[in-house]
Amino acid sequence: MITKTTRYFVSLFSKLRRYSKQKLGISNTILLLSFFTGVFGATAAIIIKNLLHVTASFLANAFPHAQHNYLYLAFPLLGILITIFFVTRWVKDDLSHGVSKVLGAISNDNGMLKSHNMYSSMVASSITVGFGGSVGLEAPMVLTGSAIGSNLARYFKMSPKNTVLLLACGCTAAFAAVFKAPIAALVFAIELLMIDFTAATVLPLMIAAATGIVLSILFMGHNVLFFVSANAFNVKNVPYYIILGIFTAIISLYFLRTLRAVERWFSKIKRKYLKGILGGLILGGMIFIFPMFYGEGYIYINDILSFNVPELIFKNSPLYPLASFPLLFLGFILAIILLKVVATSITTAAGGVGGTFAPSLFIGGFCGFFVSYSLNLFFGLQLPCFHFILAGMAGIMSGVMLTPLTAIFLTAELSSGYSLLIPLMITSSISYLIVSPIEKYSLYGKKLAEKGELKTHNKDHFAMRKVDWHTLIDHDVAIIPIHSTLREYTRLIAQSTRNLFVVVEKPQKFAGLLVMDFHREIIFDQSKYDILFVEDLMIEPEEFVYEDDSTKTVIEKFKRTGNYNLPIIGSDRTYIGFLSRARVLTEYQNFIAEESGE
């Protein structure tokens, strides 16, 4: 059956490829492919969700409920080890941080993702999360959908620009399908992937998002992820949403720093299975004390939205008897916020596969609950906790991912809470404004940015990294020894079409420059031909270009000096050649135009 289906699709796309070349044209082909990308991307997202359900159901039914709490110690460990085995023996590639891989493909590989990315993250994340890994499925879904779009583009031999566009369509479709949030999916592609906002790009993204949401509704129903009946917010509560924005910004910074610290610590352990065992045991112990760390944790966000907190959140936890004391309960909520970050970091650092969307929403929801519950408890206020829970989600997403618009629209669509747009905007923007000056790059783009490989967020800087000025060196500038006379200099002028000459000492050491315009009168005074030497006429340039200078440094030197040409020398002043400002800027502009499709 699978073989017949595969053959059918191969035959269909072979015919479609021939037809598109002959009849459709590039624009219409992209629109058609955006639809198919939407279908396959959404289908992948639906399959991942069902794989998770199958895995979780199997574990729930295979073991007696009475032993379930103690098996929390074993399930995460087993899931991480199975994931490591699958990734190491079958995939043989790095699957961590799915969105980072998408950004890397856009920046370094013209949007090309490997074929295995169409299924590998889907399988690995289902195992990790299904066995209790404290991460989400959304980032692997984004990677899977993006890989589908990328490989469709490869099959149809699309240009790099259109490959990136179809990759974004796959990302949008998967995002829309899993969250039932088509607007947030569009905003995500534009805000995080930095897809150019034009009619030519938005229409395919809209088709993919619409396809994803329709399939999601058909197979998973209309229900939103979080159930709230949000009333219009009270303008008197604005100061408290600002407080929440500040708090979520602090937690976001803690999230980012902790995640990197845990990853650095685990990276010191070179044996993968030892890393997995250690991480699995620590995670299992944390889940034993805080059962809400098991899996995605969305159910517990709905629990705090219903405000039946102690009974539901701390059920099966050794802390349950203490949760009835208000101050202890508040301390436990803060512990959940801080330790969930550690649990998520350990899951991925130890070898599990998953994303940070779900943990961000989880932590954000508990942040909102913590702030509103604290204000109500200590100051006798009557703040609506469920409003603050939703605003907290937007605040953490905005701070961790540096995508405030995605955070606002996603939270609104997840909860049908559009009446709370203003509180979401306040908290999200405050969090973003505090975090962004401190953490310039998001969780996903940090490592790429450090390598100068993050094209999506700073295309000018990326172009400066990609343009190699070493290929633009001019070796045609004439060279003259430093002890040459004016007569020898005039002979060289007669043979040259340039007005610029390099003075060298033996062996090829740069000594200075001769610019004919600076001593035009002297070169016609024959009485000085044999008594005046080039050493007396040469000048020292304001700046040099060195072999290890970056293109950005070179451009800054041209800008600072205003020179049209600069000499290139080695660290020991060995003369290499000349660099023209016009050639560097032309190459830079051509690169930008090519990337923009202009």
Protein Blocks (a to p, Z undefined) as FASTA:
>chain_A
ZZmmmmmmmmmmmmmmmmmmmmnommlmmmmmmmmmmmmmmmmmmmmmmmmmmmmmmmmm
mpcfklmmmmmmmmmmmmmmmmmmmmmmmnopafehkllmmmmmmmmnnopacfklmmmm
mmmmmmmmmnopacdfklmmmmmmmmmmmmmmmmnopafklmmmmmmmmmmmmmmmmnop
aklmmmmmmmmnopacdfklmmmmmmmmmmmmmmmmmmnojbdfbdcddddddfklmmmm
mmmmmmmmmmmmmmmmmmmmmmmmmmmpmblklmmmmmmmmmmmmmmmmmmlgojllmmm
mmmmnopmmlmmmgoiaklmmmmpmklmmmmmmmmmmmmmmmmmmmmmnopacdfklmmm
mmmmmmmmmmmmmmmmmnopacdfklmmmmmmmmmmmmmnopaklmmmmmmmmnopmmlm
mmmmmmmmmmmmmmmmmmmbafklmmmmmnopafklomklmmmmmpcfklmccfkbccdd
fkbcfklmmmmmmmpcbfbdcddddehiafbdcdfklmmmmmmmmklmmmccfklmpccd
fbdcdfklcfklmmmmmmmnopabdcdddfkopafbdcdfklmmmmmmmmmmmmnoZZ
